[in-house]
Structure formats: structure tokens, C-alpha cells
Amino acid sequence: MEDDAPVIYGLEFQARALTPQTAETDAIRFLVGTQSLKYDNQIHVIDFDDENNIINKNVLLHQAGEIWHISASPADKGVLATCYNKSEYPQGSGCPRATCYNQRVSPGVWVPADHLLQ
């Protein structure tokens, strides 16, 4: 067994949400959602090439709010859902509001699910 150097991936913002994308069978892929009150949040799609010990990434904007949870569909690699908190709600107004935000991927293009219904 060959000793490979560890691979580290850094984020620009704090992150709380991480999930593997198990429906993707051709790659080792993870989804990470950031949590920032000041800036647009992001979904990082991270592919790990274990043969070459390399990380490839695609960063997508998630302008709806800070991501508290992210989940990938176990059956369709193009579907994910995020639960997020909108920053426009004043602090101290009770529990954060969470809403599911579904997205479907089509070769490199991620769009909100409500646009798919039109």
C-alpha cells in the first residue's frame, strides 16, 4: 500500500453542512454548504480523485440564506435539498425559519427546482 499525502480542502466561509453524494457512482463526491450572515452562501461540489490524490471543485451560489443542512438524493445525482435560514429575519424573533430549497443539476448548471416546473 502506497502512503499518500493527506488532502485538505479549505473553505472561504464557515460550514456546518456536509454530505456525500451517493447517487454519483463514477466519482467520490461531497457537497458542502456554507453558513455566512454577511455574504452570499455557497454550495461546494467536491470531487476526489483517489488514484491521483487530487480534489476538483465547483462552487455554486446559494443566495437564499445560510445553509444549516444539505442532503443529496440517494437515487438521482442531480437533486439536492438544503435547509437554510434567511438573514432578513431579525435576530431574537424566535426560531430561525428553515425552508427546503431543491436544485437539479444538468451538466454544470444548477437551478432552483421551481424553475424546472415552468
Biopython code that builds the backbone (N, CA, C, O; Angstrom):
import numpy as np
from Bio.PDB.StructureBuilder import StructureBuilder

atoms = [
    (1, "MET", "N", (0.842, -1.193, 0.000)),
    (1, "MET", "CA", (0.000, 0.000, 0.000)),
    (1, "MET", "C", (0.881, 1.248, 0.000)),
    (1, "MET", "O", (1.827, 1.364, 0.779)),
    (2, "GLU", "N", (0.560, 2.133, -0.852)),
    (2, "GLU", "CA", (1.329, 3.357, -1.006)),
    (2, "GLU", "C", (0.850, 4.402, -0.003)),
    (2, "GLU", "O", (-0.351, 4.562, 0.217)),
    (3, "ASP", "N", (1.806, 5.115, 0.604)),
    (3, "ASP", "CA", (1.441, 6.177, 1.543)),
    (3, "ASP", "C", (1.190, 7.460, 0.767)),
    (3, "ASP", "O", (2.121, 8.059, 0.227)),
    (4, "ASP", "N", (-0.062, 7.879, 0.711)),
    (4, "ASP", "CA", (-0.418, 9.119, 0.032)),
    (4, "ASP", "C", (-0.432, 10.260, 1.032)),
    (4, "ASP", "O", (-0.772, 10.074, 2.201)),
    (5, "ALA", "N", (-0.065, 11.426, 0.568)),
    (5, "ALA", "CA", (-0.134, 12.613, 1.403)),
    (5, "ALA", "C", (-1.598, 12.939, 1.670)),
    (5, "ALA", "O", (-2.450, 12.700, 0.814)),
    (6, "PRO", "N", (-1.898, 13.483, 2.847)),
    (6, "PRO", "CA", (-3.289, 13.851, 3.116)),
    (6, "PRO", "C", (-3.742, 14.966, 2.182)),
    (6, "PRO", "O", (-2.941, 15.782, 1.726)),
    (7, "VAL", "N", (-5.025, 14.981, 1.910)),
    (7, "VAL", "CA", (-5.608, 16.004, 1.049)),
    (7, "VAL", "C", (-6.483, 16.901, 1.917)),
    (7, "VAL", "O", (-7.335, 16.415, 2.661)),
    (8, "ILE", "N", (-6.272, 18.195, 1.820)),
    (8, "ILE", "CA", (-7.026, 19.159, 2.620)),
    (8, "ILE", "C", (-7.730, 20.122, 1.680)),
    (8, "ILE", "O", (-7.146, 20.590, 0.702)),
    (9, "TYR", "N", (-9.005, 20.417, 1.987)),
    (9, "TYR", "CA", (-9.772, 21.384, 1.205)),
    (9, "TYR", "C", (-10.250, 22.476, 2.151)),
    (9, "TYR", "O", (-10.902, 22.181, 3.152)),
    (10, "GLY", "N", (-9.939, 23.717, 1.854)),
    (10, "GLY", "CA", (-10.338, 24.830, 2.701)),
    (10, "GLY", "C", (-11.497, 25.605, 2.106)),
    (10, "GLY", "O", (-11.641, 25.698, 0.887)),
    (11, "LEU", "N", (-12.323, 26.159, 2.985)),
    (11, "LEU", "CA", (-13.477, 26.957, 2.571)),
    (11, "LEU", "C", (-13.251, 28.415, 2.928)),
    (11, "LEU", "O", (-12.543, 28.737, 3.882)),
    (12, "GLU", "N", (-13.854, 29.273, 2.160)),
    (12, "GLU", "CA", (-13.784, 30.712, 2.385)),
    (12, "GLU", "C", (-14.629, 31.127, 3.599)),
    (12, "GLU", "O", (-14.281, 32.065, 4.315)),
    (13, "PHE", "N", (-15.732, 30.422, 3.816)),
    (13, "PHE", "CA", (-16.654, 30.727, 4.910)),
    (13, "PHE", "C", (-16.803, 29.515, 5.820)),
    (13, "PHE", "O", (-16.414, 28.400, 5.471)),
    (14, "GLN", "N", (-17.373, 29.759, 6.989)),
    (14, "GLN", "CA", (-17.680, 28.669, 7.914)),
    (14, "GLN", "C", (-18.701, 27.739, 7.268)),
    (14, "GLN", "O", (-19.574, 28.187, 6.524)),
    (15, "ALA", "N", (-18.590, 26.449, 7.555)),
    (15, "ALA", "CA", (-19.543, 25.480, 7.013)),
    (15, "ALA", "C", (-20.081, 24.604, 8.136)),
    (15, "ALA", "O", (-19.359, 24.262, 9.072)),
    (16, "ARG", "N", (-21.348, 24.249, 8.033)),
    (16, "ARG", "CA", (-21.984, 23.379, 9.003)),
    (16, "ARG", "C", (-22.563, 22.144, 8.323)),
    (16, "ARG", "O", (-22.836, 21.147, 8.991)),
    (17, "ALA", "N", (-22.753, 22.194, 7.021)),
    (17, "ALA", "CA", (-23.461, 21.138, 6.300)),
    (17, "ALA", "C", (-22.523, 20.407, 5.340)),
    (17, "ALA", "O", (-21.846, 21.029, 4.520)),
    (18, "LEU", "N", (-22.494, 19.079, 5.456)),
    (18, "LEU", "CA", (-21.656, 18.239, 4.610)),
    (18, "LEU", "C", (-22.384, 16.933, 4.356)),
    (18, "LEU", "O", (-22.967, 16.353, 5.272)),
    (19, "THR", "N", (-22.353, 16.466, 3.104)),
    (19, "THR", "CA", (-22.977, 15.183, 2.779)),
    (19, "THR", "C", (-22.252, 14.545, 1.596)),
    (19, "THR", "O", (-21.778, 15.248, 0.703)),
    (20, "PRO", "N", (-22.168, 13.217, 1.590)),
    (20, "PRO", "CA", (-21.652, 12.555, 0.389)),
    (20, "PRO", "C", (-22.752, 12.475, -0.660)),
    (20, "PRO", "O", (-23.935, 12.461, -0.318)),
    (21, "GLN", "N", (-22.381, 12.425, -1.907)),
    (21, "GLN", "CA", (-23.374, 12.259, -2.970)),
    (21, "GLN", "C", (-23.306, 10.799, -3.426)),
    (21, "GLN", "O", (-22.550, 10.457, -4.336)),
    (22, "THR", "N", (-24.094, 9.957, -2.791)),
    (22, "THR", "CA", (-24.028, 8.512, -3.024)),
    (22, "THR", "C", (-24.625, 8.086, -4.357)),
    (22, "THR", "O", (-24.314, 6.997, -4.839)),
    (23, "ALA", "N", (-25.464, 8.901, -4.963)),
    (23, "ALA", "CA", (-26.042, 8.547, -6.268)),
    (23, "ALA", "C", (-25.006, 8.654, -7.384)),
    (23, "ALA", "O", (-25.173, 8.061, -8.450)),
    (24, "GLU", "N", (-23.945, 9.404, -7.140)),
    (24, "GLU", "CA", (-22.859, 9.521, -8.126)),
    (24, "GLU", "C", (-21.949, 8.312, -7.963)),
    (24, "GLU", "O", (-21.196, 8.228, -6.993)),
    (25, "THR", "N", (-22.011, 7.380, -8.899)),
    (25, "THR", "CA", (-21.239, 6.143, -8.784)),
    (25, "THR", "C", (-19.909, 6.193, -9.527)),
    (25, "THR", "O", (-19.073, 5.309, -9.339)),
    (26, "ASP", "N", (-19.695, 7.198, -10.358)),
    (26, "ASP", "CA", (-18.458, 7.297, -11.131)),
    (26, "ASP", "C", (-17.394, 8.156, -10.453)),
    (26, "ASP", "O", (-16.271, 8.249, -10.949)),
    (27, "ALA", "N", (-17.728, 8.780, -9.333)),
    (27, "ALA", "CA", (-16.781, 9.672, -8.667)),
    (27, "ALA", "C", (-17.024, 9.649, -7.166)),
    (27, "ALA", "O", (-18.098, 9.268, -6.700)),
    (28, "ILE", "N", (-16.003, 10.065, -6.416)),
    (28, "ILE", "CA", (-16.158, 10.284, -4.978)),
    (28, "ILE", "C", (-16.499, 11.757, -4.835)),
    (28, "ILE", "O", (-15.654, 12.620, -5.073)),
    (29, "ARG", "N", (-17.739, 12.050, -4.446)),
    (29, "ARG", "CA", (-18.217, 13.435, -4.447)),
    (29, "ARG", "C", (-18.862, 13.788, -3.110)),
    (29, "ARG", "O", (-19.595, 12.993, -2.522)),
    (30, "PHE", "N", (-18.569, 14.998, -2.651)),
    (30, "PHE", "CA", (-19.161, 15.541, -1.435)),
    (30, "PHE", "C", (-19.775, 16.899, -1.748)),
    (30, "PHE", "O", (-19.311, 17.609, -2.640)),
    (31, "LEU", "N", (-20.819, 17.252, -1.011)),
    (31, "LEU", "CA", (-21.449, 18.566, -1.103)),
    (31, "LEU", "C", (-21.274, 19.252, 0.247)),
    (31, "LEU", "O", (-21.529, 18.654, 1.292)),
    (32, "VAL", "N", (-20.838, 20.506, 0.220)),
    (32, "VAL", "CA", (-20.633, 21.275, 1.441)),
    (32, "VAL", "C", (-21.387, 22.584, 1.307)),
    (32, "VAL", "O", (-21.279, 23.261, 0.284)),
    (33, "GLY", "N", (-22.157, 22.952, 2.336)),
    (33, "GLY", "CA", (-22.896, 24.210, 2.336)),
    (33, "GLY", "C", (-22.327, 25.170, 3.357)),
    (33, "GLY", "O", (-22.076, 24.784, 4.498)),
    (34, "THR", "N", (-22.118, 26.427, 2.960)),
    (34, "THR", "CA", (-21.535, 27.419, 3.864)),
    (34, "THR", "C", (-22.617, 28.130, 4.669)),
    (34, "THR", "O", (-23.807, 28.075, 4.357)),
    (35, "GLN", "N", (-22.145, 28.803, 5.723)),
    (35, "GLN", "CA", (-23.058, 29.480, 6.637)),
    (35, "GLN", "C", (-22.495, 30.858, 6.968)),
    (35, "GLN", "O", (-21.671, 31.007, 7.870)),
    (36, "SER", "N", (-22.952, 31.859, 6.226)),
    (36, "SER", "CA", (-22.489, 33.225, 6.430)),
    (36, "SER", "C", (-23.688, 34.163, 6.482)),
    (36, "SER", "O", (-24.615, 34.054, 5.679)),
    (37, "LEU", "N", (-23.655, 35.083, 7.434)),
    (37, "LEU", "CA", (-24.725, 36.079, 7.524)),
    (37, "LEU", "C", (-24.440, 37.292, 6.641)),
    (37, "LEU", "O", (-25.371, 37.980, 6.222)),
    (38, "LYS", "N", (-23.167, 37.563, 6.355)),
    (38, "LYS", "CA", (-22.793, 38.778, 5.638)),
    (38, "LYS", "C", (-22.687, 38.612, 4.130)),
    (38, "LYS", "O", (-22.882, 39.578, 3.393)),
    (39, "TYR", "N", (-22.384, 37.408, 3.657)),
    (39, "TYR", "CA", (-22.108, 37.205, 2.237)),
    (39, "TYR", "C", (-23.025, 36.131, 1.671)),
    (39, "TYR", "O", (-23.631, 35.359, 2.413)),
    (40, "ASP", "N", (-23.118, 36.093, 0.332)),
    (40, "ASP", "CA", (-23.875, 35.016, -0.309)),
    (40, "ASP", "C", (-23.224, 33.684, 0.033)),
    (40, "ASP", "O", (-22.003, 33.539, -0.039)),
    (41, "ASN", "N", (-24.039, 32.729, 0.400)),
    (41, "ASN", "CA", (-23.533, 31.410, 0.751)),
    (41, "ASN", "C", (-23.262, 30.598, -0.499)),
    (41, "ASN", "O", (-23.658, 30.966, -1.605)),
    (42, "GLN", "N", (-22.580, 29.491, -0.297)),
    (42, "GLN", "CA", (-22.125, 28.689, -1.418)),
    (42, "GLN", "C", (-22.380, 27.207, -1.161)),
    (42, "GLN", "O", (-22.435, 26.755, -0.017)),
    (43, "ILE", "N", (-22.532, 26.470, -2.249)),
    (43, "ILE", "CA", (-22.515, 25.012, -2.211)),
    (43, "ILE", "C", (-21.259, 24.598, -2.964)),
    (43, "ILE", "O", (-21.098, 24.909, -4.144)),
    (44, "HIS", "N", (-20.376, 23.898, -2.272)),
    (44, "HIS", "CA", (-19.153, 23.403, -2.891)),
    (44, "HIS", "C", (-19.387, 21.957, -3.294)),
    (44, "HIS", "O", (-19.707, 21.115, -2.455)),
    (45, "VAL", "N", (-19.228, 21.672, -4.573)),
    (45, "VAL", "CA", (-19.302, 20.305, -5.088)),
    (45, "VAL", "C", (-17.852, 19.851, -5.231)),
    (45, "VAL", "O", (-17.114, 20.350, -6.079)),
    (46, "ILE", "N", (-17.457, 18.898, -4.390)),
    (46, "ILE", "CA", (-16.059, 18.488, -4.304)),
    (46, "ILE", "C", (-15.913, 17.059, -4.809)),
    (46, "ILE", "O", (-16.525, 16.136, -4.271)),
    (47, "ASP", "N", (-15.105, 16.883, -5.839)),
    (47, "ASP", "CA", (-14.787, 15.559, -6.381)),
    (47, "ASP", "C", (-13.372, 15.195, -5.956)),
    (47, "ASP", "O", (-12.442, 15.990, -6.096)),
    (48, "PHE", "N", (-13.224, 13.978, -5.433)),
    (48, "PHE", "CA", (-11.907, 13.498, -5.024)),
    (48, "PHE", "C", (-11.463, 12.384, -5.954)),
    (48, "PHE", "O", (-12.145, 11.369, -6.099)),
    (49, "ASP", "N", (-10.322, 12.582, -6.578)),
    (49, "ASP", "CA", (-9.712, 11.575, -7.449)),
    (49, "ASP", "C", (-8.721, 10.791, -6.593)),
    (49, "ASP", "O", (-7.607, 11.252, -6.347)),
    (50, "ASP", "N", (-9.129, 9.601, -6.140)),
    (50, "ASP", "CA", (-8.292, 8.834, -5.225)),
    (50, "ASP", "C", (-7.087, 8.192, -5.912)),
    (50, "ASP", "O", (-6.119, 7.839, -5.239)),
    (51, "GLU", "N", (-7.126, 8.037, -7.216)),
    (51, "GLU", "CA", (-5.978, 7.475, -7.929)),
    (51, "GLU", "C", (-4.825, 8.473, -8.002)),
    (51, "GLU", "O", (-3.659, 8.090, -7.907)),
    (52, "ASN", "N", (-5.153, 9.747, -8.169)),
    (52, "ASN", "CA", (-4.132, 10.789, -8.280)),
    (52, "ASN", "C", (-4.042, 11.675, -7.046)),
    (52, "ASN", "O", (-3.207, 12.578, -6.987)),
    (53, "ASN", "N", (-4.904, 11.420, -6.052)),
    (53, "ASN", "CA", (-4.929, 12.187, -4.807)),
    (53, "ASN", "C", (-5.144, 13.682, -5.073)),
    (53, "ASN", "O", (-4.433, 14.534, -4.540)),
    (54, "ILE", "N", (-6.148, 13.977, -5.916)),
    (54, "ILE", "CA", (-6.440, 15.348, -6.344)),
    (54, "ILE", "C", (-7.901, 15.686, -6.051)),
    (54, "ILE", "O", (-8.780, 14.829, -6.143)),
    (55, "ILE", "N", (-8.143, 16.947, -5.698)),
    (55, "ILE", "CA", (-9.501, 17.450, -5.483)),
    (55, "ILE", "C", (-9.865, 18.401, -6.621)),
    (55, "ILE", "O", (-9.078, 19.273, -6.990)),
    (56, "ASN", "N", (-11.057, 18.225, -7.168)),
    (56, "ASN", "CA", (-11.636, 19.167, -8.129)),
    (56, "ASN", "C", (-12.894, 19.734, -7.496)),
    (56, "ASN", "O", (-13.612, 19.023, -6.793)),
    (57, "LYS", "N", (-13.163, 21.001, -7.739)),
    (57, "LYS", "CA", (-14.317, 21.635, -7.097)),
    (57, "LYS", "C", (-15.118, 22.438, -8.097)),
    (57, "LYS", "O", (-14.620, 22.858, -9.142)),
    (58, "ASN", "N", (-16.377, 22.638, -7.743)),
    (58, "ASN", "CA", (-17.275, 23.536, -8.458)),
    (58, "ASN", "C", (-18.038, 24.282, -7.374)),
    (58, "ASN", "O", (-18.694, 23.653, -6.544)),
    (59, "VAL", "N", (-17.969, 25.592, -7.362)),
    (59, "VAL", "CA", (-18.618, 26.393, -6.323)),
    (59, "VAL", "C", (-19.857, 27.049, -6.905)),
    (59, "VAL", "O", (-19.790, 27.745, -7.918)),
    (60, "LEU", "N", (-20.987, 26.819, -6.253)),
    (60, "LEU", "CA", (-22.276, 27.345, -6.698)),
    (60, "LEU", "C", (-22.806, 28.334, -5.671)),
    (60, "LEU", "O", (-22.659, 28.115, -4.469)),
    (61, "LEU", "N", (-23.415, 29.412, -6.124)),
    (61, "LEU", "CA", (-24.009, 30.383, -5.198)),
    (61, "LEU", "C", (-25.321, 29.861, -4.644)),
    (61, "LEU", "O", (-26.117, 29.252, -5.359)),
    (62, "HIS", "N", (-25.535, 30.109, -3.363)),
    (62, "HIS", "CA", (-26.795, 29.779, -2.687)),
    (62, "HIS", "C", (-27.240, 31.066, -2.004)),
    (62, "HIS", "O", (-26.978, 31.265, -0.818)),
    (63, "GLN", "N", (-27.908, 31.933, -2.744)),
    (63, "GLN", "CA", (-28.255, 33.264, -2.255)),
    (63, "GLN", "C", (-29.446, 33.269, -1.312)),
    (63, "GLN", "O", (-29.789, 34.313, -0.757)),
    (64, "ALA", "N", (-30.081, 32.124, -1.122)),
    (64, "ALA", "CA", (-31.291, 32.073, -0.305)),
    (64, "ALA", "C", (-31.012, 32.280, 1.175)),
    (64, "ALA", "O", (-31.902, 32.724, 1.901)),
    (65, "GLY", "N", (-29.817, 31.975, 1.646)),
    (65, "GLY", "CA", (-29.515, 32.149, 3.055)),
    (65, "GLY", "C", (-28.451, 31.179, 3.528)),
    (65, "GLY", "O", (-27.928, 30.379, 2.753)),
    (66, "GLU", "N", (-28.134, 31.264, 4.841)),
    (66, "GLU", "CA", (-27.101, 30.401, 5.400)),
    (66, "GLU", "C", (-27.596, 28.957, 5.456)),
    (66, "GLU", "O", (-28.715, 28.697, 5.899)),
    (67, "ILE", "N", (-26.778, 28.036, 5.015)),
    (67, "ILE", "CA", (-27.170, 26.630, 4.884)),
    (67, "ILE", "C", (-26.946, 25.911, 6.209)),
    (67, "ILE", "O", (-25.825, 25.851, 6.715)),
    (68, "TRP", "N", (-28.028, 25.368, 6.763)),
    (68, "TRP", "CA", (-27.963, 24.635, 8.021)),
    (68, "TRP", "C", (-27.897, 23.131, 7.795)),
    (68, "TRP", "O", (-27.373, 22.402, 8.638)),
    (69, "HIS", "N", (-28.414, 22.664, 6.684)),
    (69, "HIS", "CA", (-28.375, 21.230, 6.374)),
    (69, "HIS", "C", (-28.401, 21.065, 4.862)),
    (69, "HIS", "O", (-29.063, 21.824, 4.153)),
    (70, "ILE", "N", (-27.680, 20.073, 4.382)),
    (70, "ILE", "CA", (-27.686, 19.756, 2.958)),
    (70, "ILE", "C", (-27.836, 18.248, 2.820)),
    (70, "ILE", "O", (-27.259, 17.477, 3.587)),
    (71, "SER", "N", (-28.612, 17.848, 1.842)),
    (71, "SER", "CA", (-28.855, 16.426, 1.623)),
    (71, "SER", "C", (-28.883, 16.157, 0.125)),
    (71, "SER", "O", (-29.472, 16.917, -0.644)),
    (72, "ALA", "N", (-28.240, 15.069, -0.276)),
    (72, "ALA", "CA", (-28.229, 14.669, -1.683)),
    (72, "ALA", "C", (-29.182, 13.504, -1.869)),
    (72, "ALA", "O", (-29.272, 12.628, -1.008)),
    (73, "SER", "N", (-29.885, 13.488, -2.972)),
    (73, "SER", "CA", (-30.788, 12.381, -3.279)),
    (73, "SER", "C", (-29.976, 11.099, -3.420)),
    (73, "SER", "O", (-28.943, 11.094, -4.089)),
    (74, "PRO", "N", (-30.433, 10.006, -2.795)),
    (74, "PRO", "CA", (-29.721, 8.738, -2.952)),
    (74, "PRO", "C", (-29.978, 8.085, -4.311)),
    (74, "PRO", "O", (-29.265, 7.157, -4.693)),
    (75, "ALA", "N", (-30.980, 8.557, -5.039)),
    (75, "ALA", "CA", (-31.354, 7.932, -6.312)),
    (75, "ALA", "C", (-30.980, 8.766, -7.537)),
    (75, "ALA", "O", (-30.695, 8.209, -8.597)),
    (76, "ASP", "N", (-30.979, 10.094, -7.404)),
    (76, "ASP", "CA", (-30.751, 10.974, -8.553)),
    (76, "ASP", "C", (-29.600, 11.923, -8.229)),
    (76, "ASP", "O", (-29.738, 12.790, -7.366)),
    (77, "LYS", "N", (-28.479, 11.767, -8.907)),
    (77, "LYS", "CA", (-27.313, 12.595, -8.606)),
    (77, "LYS", "C", (-27.510, 14.064, -8.943)),
    (77, "LYS", "O", (-26.673, 14.892, -8.582)),
    (78, "GLY", "N", (-28.583, 14.404, -9.619)),
    (78, "GLY", "CA", (-28.856, 15.787, -9.966)),
    (78, "GLY", "C", (-29.765, 16.508, -9.001)),
    (78, "GLY", "O", (-30.147, 17.650, -9.258)),
    (79, "VAL", "N", (-30.129, 15.869, -7.884)),
    (79, "VAL", "CA", (-31.070, 16.500, -6.957)),
    (79, "VAL", "C", (-30.435, 16.632, -5.579)),
    (79, "VAL", "O", (-29.868, 15.678, -5.047)),
    (80, "LEU", "N", (-30.538, 17.819, -5.015)),
    (80, "LEU", "CA", (-30.131, 18.037, -3.637)),
    (80, "LEU", "C", (-31.139, 18.963, -2.974)),
    (80, "LEU", "O", (-31.906, 19.654, -3.644)),
    (81, "ALA", "N", (-31.124, 18.962, -1.662)),
    (81, "ALA", "CA", (-32.001, 19.862, -0.910)),
    (81, "ALA", "C", (-31.184, 20.533, 0.180)),
    (81, "ALA", "O", (-30.305, 19.915, 0.782)),
    (82, "THR", "N", (-31.478, 21.795, 0.427)),
    (82, "THR", "CA", (-30.847, 22.496, 1.536)),
    (82, "THR", "C", (-31.928, 23.041, 2.447)),
    (82, "THR", "O", (-33.001, 23.438, 1.991)),
    (83, "CYS", "N", (-31.640, 23.057, 3.728)),
    (83, "CYS", "CA", (-32.465, 23.786, 4.687)),
    (83, "CYS", "C", (-31.634, 24.991, 5.093)),
    (83, "CYS", "O", (-30.462, 24.864, 5.446)),
    (84, "TYR", "N", (-32.249, 26.145, 5.040)),
    (84, "TYR", "CA", (-31.476, 27.361, 5.239)),
    (84, "TYR", "C", (-32.255, 28.368, 6.058)),
    (84, "TYR", "O", (-33.475, 28.270, 6.195)),
    (85, "ASN", "N", (-31.534, 29.340, 6.600)),
    (85, "ASN", "CA", (-32.107, 30.424, 7.372)),
    (85, "ASN", "C", (-31.908, 31.706, 6.577)),
    (85, "ASN", "O", (-30.789, 32.030, 6.177)),
    (86, "LYS", "N", (-32.987, 32.427, 6.351)),
    (86, "LYS", "CA", (-32.877, 33.705, 5.635)),
    (86, "LYS", "C", (-32.399, 34.778, 6.602)),
    (86, "LYS", "O", (-32.931, 34.912, 7.704)),
    (87, "SER", "N", (-31.402, 35.537, 6.188)),
    (87, "SER", "CA", (-30.799, 36.530, 7.075)),
    (87, "SER", "C", (-31.666, 37.767, 7.267)),
    (87, "SER", "O", (-31.371, 38.591, 8.132)),
    (88, "GLU", "N", (-32.723, 37.915, 6.487)),
    (88, "GLU", "CA", (-33.543, 39.122, 6.625)),
    (88, "GLU", "C", (-34.455, 39.090, 7.851)),
    (88, "GLU", "O", (-35.015, 40.119, 8.229)),
    (89, "TYR", "N", (-34.610, 37.920, 8.479)),
    (89, "TYR", "CA", (-35.420, 37.848, 9.689)),
    (89, "TYR", "C", (-34.612, 38.404, 10.845)),
    (89, "TYR", "O", (-33.469, 37.997, 11.049)),
    (90, "PRO", "N", (-35.189, 39.338, 11.615)),
    (90, "PRO", "CA", (-34.437, 39.962, 12.698)),
    (90, "PRO", "C", (-34.064, 38.949, 13.778)),
    (90, "PRO", "O", (-34.807, 38.009, 14.059)),
    (91, "GLN", "N", (-32.885, 39.169, 14.377)),
    (91, "GLN", "CA", (-32.473, 38.288, 15.462)),
    (91, "GLN", "C", (-33.420, 38.463, 16.637)),
    (91, "GLN", "O", (-33.956, 39.546, 16.868)),
    (92, "GLY", "N", (-33.614, 37.385, 17.368)),
    (92, "GLY", "CA", (-34.491, 37.434, 18.520)),
    (92, "GLY", "C", (-35.955, 37.310, 18.162)),
    (92, "GLY", "O", (-36.810, 37.478, 19.032)),
    (93, "SER", "N", (-36.276, 37.020, 16.907)),
    (93, "SER", "CA", (-37.680, 36.914, 16.520)),
    (93, "SER", "C", (-38.190, 35.483, 16.647)),
    (93, "SER", "O", (-39.188, 35.116, 16.027)),
    (94, "GLY", "N", (-37.509, 34.684, 17.446)),
    (94, "GLY", "CA", (-37.934, 33.294, 17.622)),
    (94, "GLY", "C", (-37.017, 32.354, 16.870)),
    (94, "GLY", "O", (-35.864, 32.682, 16.592)),
    (95, "CYS", "N", (-37.530, 31.198, 16.548)),
    (95, "CYS", "CA", (-36.729, 30.174, 15.867)),
    (95, "CYS", "C", (-36.383, 30.620, 14.456)),
    (95, "CYS", "O", (-37.171, 31.308, 13.806)),
    (96, "PRO", "N", (-35.201, 30.227, 13.979)),
    (96, "PRO", "CA", (-34.882, 30.525, 12.580)),
    (96, "PRO", "C", (-35.850, 29.812, 11.656)),
    (96, "PRO", "O", (-36.253, 28.681, 11.931)),
    (97, "ARG", "N", (-36.220, 30.449, 10.584)),
    (97, "ARG", "CA", (-37.114, 29.816, 9.617)),
    (97, "ARG", "C", (-36.283, 28.979, 8.658)),
    (97, "ARG", "O", (-35.322, 29.468, 8.064)),
    (98, "ALA", "N", (-36.652, 27.740, 8.513)),
    (98, "ALA", "CA", (-35.948, 26.851, 7.593)),
    (98, "ALA", "C", (-36.898, 26.442, 6.481)),
    (98, "ALA", "O", (-38.069, 26.156, 6.733)),
    (99, "THR", "N", (-36.412, 26.414, 5.286)),
    (99, "THR", "CA", (-37.196, 26.032, 4.122)),
    (99, "THR", "C", (-36.345, 25.130, 3.258)),
    (99, "THR", "O", (-35.130, 25.313, 3.171)),
    (100, "CYS", "N", (-36.963, 24.167, 2.626)),
    (100, "CYS", "CA", (-36.209, 23.309, 1.715)),
    (100, "CYS", "C", (-36.061, 24.003, 0.374)),
    (100, "CYS", "O", (-37.020, 24.585, -0.133)),
    (101, "TYR", "N", (-34.898, 23.947, -0.190)),
    (101, "TYR", "CA", (-34.565, 24.562, -1.462)),
    (101, "TYR", "C", (-33.974, 23.471, -2.336)),
    (101, "TYR", "O", (-32.814, 23.095, -2.169)),
    (102, "ASN", "N", (-34.756, 22.969, -3.254)),
    (102, "ASN", "CA", (-34.302, 21.857, -4.090)),
    (102, "ASN", "C", (-33.630, 22.381, -5.343)),
    (102, "ASN", "O", (-34.027, 23.409, -5.892)),
    (103, "GLN", "N", (-32.620, 21.674, -5.786)),
    (103, "GLN", "CA", (-31.921, 22.050, -7.006)),
    (103, "GLN", "C", (-31.671, 20.802, -7.833)),
    (103, "GLN", "O", (-31.501, 19.709, -7.291)),
    (104, "ARG", "N", (-31.650, 20.970, -9.137)),
    (104, "ARG", "CA", (-31.335, 19.863, -10.049)),
    (104, "ARG", "C", (-30.140, 20.283, -10.894)),
    (104, "ARG", "O", (-30.061, 21.413, -11.376)),
    (105, "VAL", "N", (-29.228, 19.359, -11.057)),
    (105, "VAL", "CA", (-28.035, 19.650, -11.855)),
    (105, "VAL", "C", (-28.213, 19.105, -13.263)),
    (105, "VAL", "O", (-28.746, 18.016, -13.475)),
    (106, "SER", "N", (-27.756, 19.888, -14.199)),
    (106, "SER", "CA", (-27.728, 19.487, -15.596)),
    (106, "SER", "C", (-26.366, 19.940, -16.075)),
    (106, "SER", "O", (-26.067, 21.130, -15.975)),
    (107, "PRO", "N", (-25.531, 19.070, -16.586)),
    (107, "PRO", "CA", (-24.105, 19.315, -16.801)),
    (107, "PRO", "C", (-23.595, 20.708, -16.438)),
    (107, "PRO", "O", (-23.508, 21.586, -17.296)),
    (108, "GLY", "N", (-23.262, 20.902, -15.173)),
    (108, "GLY", "CA", (-22.673, 22.146, -14.710)),
    (108, "GLY", "C", (-23.629, 23.278, -14.422)),
    (108, "GLY", "O", (-23.181, 24.360, -14.044)),
    (109, "VAL", "N", (-24.922, 23.083, -14.582)),
    (109, "VAL", "CA", (-25.891, 24.152, -14.351)),
    (109, "VAL", "C", (-26.831, 23.739, -13.225)),
    (109, "VAL", "O", (-27.494, 22.705, -13.313)),
    (110, "TRP", "N", (-26.890, 24.538, -12.176)),
    (110, "TRP", "CA", (-27.772, 24.251, -11.042)),
    (110, "TRP", "C", (-28.837, 25.336, -10.994)),
    (110, "TRP", "O", (-28.521, 26.526, -11.024)),
    (111, "VAL", "N", (-30.090, 24.929, -10.921)),
    (111, "VAL", "CA", (-31.191, 25.894, -10.891)),
    (111, "VAL", "C", (-32.165, 25.519, -9.784)),
    (111, "VAL", "O", (-32.305, 24.338, -9.464)),
    (112, "PRO", "N", (-32.849, 26.511, -9.186)),
    (112, "PRO", "CA", (-33.879, 26.201, -8.204)),
    (112, "PRO", "C", (-34.961, 25.324, -8.823)),
    (112, "PRO", "O", (-35.305, 25.475, -9.996)),
    (113, "ALA", "N", (-35.490, 24.410, -8.021)),
    (113, "ALA", "CA", (-36.462, 23.436, -8.525)),
    (113, "ALA", "C", (-37.716, 24.098, -9.074)),
    (113, "ALA", "O", (-38.322, 23.564, -10.004)),
    (114, "ASP", "N", (-38.130, 25.249, -8.529)),
    (114, "ASP", "CA", (-39.351, 25.881, -9.027)),
    (114, "ASP", "C", (-39.194, 26.331, -10.475)),
    (114, "ASP", "O", (-40.195, 26.452, -11.181)),
    (115, "HIS", "N", (-37.968, 26.583, -10.940)),
    (115, "HIS", "CA", (-37.740, 26.938, -12.346)),
    (115, "HIS", "C", (-37.916, 25.733, -13.265)),
    (115, "HIS", "O", (-38.197, 25.892, -14.453)),
    (116, "LEU", "N", (-37.750, 24.529, -12.719)),
    (116, "LEU", "CA", (-37.899, 23.319, -13.524)),
    (116, "LEU", "C", (-39.353, 23.045, -13.864)),
    (116, "LEU", "O", (-39.649, 22.364, -14.846)),
    (117, "LEU", "N", (-40.260, 23.574, -13.056)),
    (117, "LEU", "CA", (-41.683, 23.314, -13.247)),
    (117, "LEU", "C", (-42.297, 24.239, -14.286)),
    (117, "LEU", "O", (-43.428, 24.013, -14.717)),
    (118, "GLN", "N", (-41.583, 25.265, -14.693)),
    (118, "GLN", "CA", (-42.121, 26.236, -15.640)),
    (118, "GLN", "C", (-41.914, 25.790, -17.065)),
    (118, "GLN", "O", (-42.308, 26.493, -17.996)),
]
sb = StructureBuilder()
sb.init_structure("model")
sb.init_model(0)
sb.init_chain("A")
sb.init_seg("    ")
for serial, (resi, resn, name, xyz) in enumerate(atoms, 1):
    if name == "N":
        sb.init_residue(resn, " ", resi, " ")
    sb.init_atom(name, np.array(xyz, "f"), 0.0, 1.0, " ", f" {name:<3s}", serial, name[0])
structure = sb.get_structure()
